[in-house]
Amino acid sequence: MPQDMPPVGGYEPIQYKRNLPARGFRPAYYLLAVAGIMTYGFYKYGKGVRELNELGREKMWSRIHLIPALQAEEDRDQVRRMLADKARERELLGAETKVYHSDRFVRPTFAVVPENTTD
Amino acid sequence: MAARAARFNQQVLIDTTPLPDSIPKVKEIGATSAPLLSAAFFIGARCKPYNDDYMMCKTEANGRGELECMKEGRRVTRCAASVIADVNTHCLSEFRKHWMCLENWNQQLWQCRRFERDLNKCVFENLKLEKVIPGAPADEIPVHLRKRQIYAHSYANM
């Protein structure tokens, strides 16, 4: 009785490896592409920061140029109020009174209500 | 306390007494923020000596000096008012366009470069005042002269 033997030339090799096609590019290309995008992004970001710095400088200097004019106007108004207040006080009390035992200027806390006001 | 109605009476307490005659009168500038911002660099260009003088006076008075620096303050105000008056006489339409643009664009200077370019050109030709930003890097184009404003929202104003 003939025995069950392998076929002549042996069995065919068994396919145990998966045979899937590799999709897309090689990983190194993806790495390069991402690095490129990041570099571009940081470059644009840096440009934006530089531009913002310059815009900030422009805004600061526009204000610096205006500060003296605004401050002068405000100071004149303060002086006007203070002199009016003193004049009113002199009129009411007859003499200038010193509240503090010092010649130092102290910003007045209270003011006499003026006679002529808006509305 | 919460049941008590709020009563504001500050607005009737504004003193209208003018300055005494011993102090020389000066007409205030009377411009709002947008025209002032639009003309800021021209004010700075013409009035720098007066501004520096005034600020030095204030610094030497330890930041007060309301009375001591009145003379310098009057000079500052007259100079700034003269700039505004000159811009108004020579470049009224450009000036108006620029500050109205600033008014509409939240007073962001980079949104209104088109009008600013016209205004700067007109002011330089007529008044010889140039906008210069001190301390800007020398090897770059100054930010107000750049063709492309990367933060501007509107191409129409760029």
HADDOCK unambig.tbl for C-alpha pairs under 7 A between the chains (distance, minus, plus):
assign (segid A and resid 54 and name CA) (segid B and resid 143 and name CA) 6.17 0.50 0.50
assign (segid A and resid 55 and name CA) (segid B and resid 143 and name CA) 6.72 0.50 0.50
assign (segid A and resid 58 and name CA) (segid B and resid 133 and name CA) 6.16 0.50 0.50
assign (segid A and resid 61 and name CA) (segid B and resid 133 and name CA) 6.85 0.50 0.50
assign (segid A and resid 62 and name CA) (segid B and resid 37 and name CA) 6.51 0.50 0.50
assign (segid A and resid 62 and name CA) (segid B and resid 40 and name CA) 5.20 0.50 0.50
assign (segid A and resid 62 and name CA) (segid B and resid 41 and name CA) 5.94 0.50 0.50
assign (segid A and resid 65 and name CA) (segid B and resid 40 and name CA) 5.86 0.50 0.50
assign (segid A and resid 65 and name CA) (segid B and resid 41 and name CA) 6.62 0.50 0.50
assign (segid A and resid 65 and name CA) (segid B and resid 43 and name CA) 6.65 0.50 0.50
assign (segid A and resid 65 and name CA) (segid B and resid 44 and name CA) 4.77 0.50 0.50
assign (segid A and resid 66 and name CA) (segid B and resid 40 and name CA) 5.99 0.50 0.50
assign (segid A and resid 68 and name CA) (segid B and resid 51 and name CA) 5.67 0.50 0.50
assign (segid A and resid 68 and name CA) (segid B and resid 54 and name CA) 6.83 0.50 0.50
assign (segid A and resid 68 and name CA) (segid B and resid 55 and name CA) 6.64 0.50 0.50
assign (segid A and resid 68 and name CA) (segid B and resid 76 and name CA) 6.81 0.50 0.50
assign (segid A and resid 69 and name CA) (segid B and resid 76 and name CA) 5.76 0.50 0.50
assign (segid A and resid 69 and name CA) (segid B and resid 77 and name CA) 5.43 0.50 0.50
assign (segid A and resid 69 and name CA) (segid B and resid 80 and name CA) 6.82 0.50 0.50
assign (segid A and resid 72 and name CA) (segid B and resid 73 and name CA) 4.69 0.50 0.50
assign (segid A and resid 72 and name CA) (segid B and resid 77 and name CA) 6.93 0.50 0.50
assign (segid A and resid 73 and name CA) (segid B and resid 28 and name CA) 6.91 0.50 0.50
assign (segid A and resid 75 and name CA) (segid B and resid 66 and name CA) 5.16 0.50 0.50
assign (segid A and resid 76 and name CA) (segid B and resid 70 and name CA) 6.98 0.50 0.50
assign (segid A and resid 79 and name CA) (segid B and resid 66 and name CA) 6.55 0.50 0.50
assign (segid A and resid 79 and name CA) (segid B and resid 67 and name CA) 6.59 0.50 0.50
assign (segid A and resid 80 and name CA) (segid B and resid 18 and name CA) 6.54 0.50 0.50
assign (segid A and resid 80 and name CA) (segid B and resid 19 and name CA) 5.02 0.50 0.50
assign (segid A and resid 81 and name CA) (segid B and resid 15 and name CA) 6.84 0.50 0.50
assign (segid A and resid 84 and name CA) (segid B and resid 17 and name CA) 6.19 0.50 0.50
assign (segid A and resid 113 and name CA) (segid B and resid 13 and name CA) 6.72 0.50 0.50
assign (segid A and resid 114 and name CA) (segid B and resid 15 and name CA) 6.02 0.50 0.50
assign (segid A and resid 116 and name CA) (segid B and resid 15 and name CA) 6.60 0.50 0.50
assign (segid A and resid 116 and name CA) (segid B and resid 16 and name CA) 6.28 0.50 0.50
assign (segid A and resid 117 and name CA) (segid B and resid 12 and name CA) 5.96 0.50 0.50
assign (segid A and resid 117 and name CA) (segid B and resid 13 and name CA) 5.87 0.50 0.50
assign (segid A and resid 117 and name CA) (segid B and resid 14 and name CA) 5.38 0.50 0.50
assign (segid A and resid 117 and name CA) (segid B and resid 15 and name CA) 5.19 0.50 0.50
assign (segid A and resid 117 and name CA) (segid B and resid 16 and name CA) 5.73 0.50 0.50
assign (segid A and resid 118 and name CA) (segid B and resid 12 and name CA) 5.48 0.50 0.50
assign (segid A and resid 118 and name CA) (segid B and resid 14 and name CA) 5.92 0.50 0.50
assign (segid A and resid 119 and name CA) (segid B and resid 12 and name CA) 5.94 0.50 0.50
